[in-house]
């Protein structure tokens, strides 16, 4: 039986920079993914995840920790480095387009509403495309492996655990075919599981650089956002 303390362990394993921004909900067996990221608007504070416990509990505790770490890193954009700043433009455009729709609706300008809606829709499309891109996915994988290697695992162990979790989740989600990006991610993790990561530091999104350093992270309060 999964308890609040089990979710607490998932949150506490995350980097301190993003712990206050991550919330977990109890999902349902009919959701498409075992760990389903819920849509986050630019003005929302939290990245929320719905976890289907019936499938989630088929993963080992180590698989759960490192797989959820990887999903949280991806959702919060923690692994975006200085060269990835263009990705941060899309949420801003979504927000601008949404605000434009509200303003134009109040003014009764149908053309303006259409233009604002088009801006928001285009930004959503580009953001989704960028988030699913191979480079972003691999960066999140490697960030999770490097972070885990500094928190109780070797990089070889972390890569092997994440790889096995990805494979197990694919089975649980009935995904029998791998696309090109998934294949490349798995090959990269197979390489890391054999040889590990070289020396280096975590590549952190600039907006998170000063978080968790000058003050203690917010205490974990509510793993279930009902």
Secondary structure, DSSP 8 states (H G I E B T S, - for coil): ---HHHHHHHHHTS-HHHHTTEEEEE--TTSSSSEEE----TT---EEEEE-HHHHTTS-HHHHHHHHHHHHHHHHTTT--GGGTTHHHHHHHHHHHHHHHHHHHHHT-HHHHHHHHHHHHHHHHHHHHHHTSHHHHHHHHHHHHHHHHTTTS-HHHHHHHHHHHHHHHHHHTT-----HHHHHHHHHHHHHHHH---S------GGGTTTTTSS-------SB--
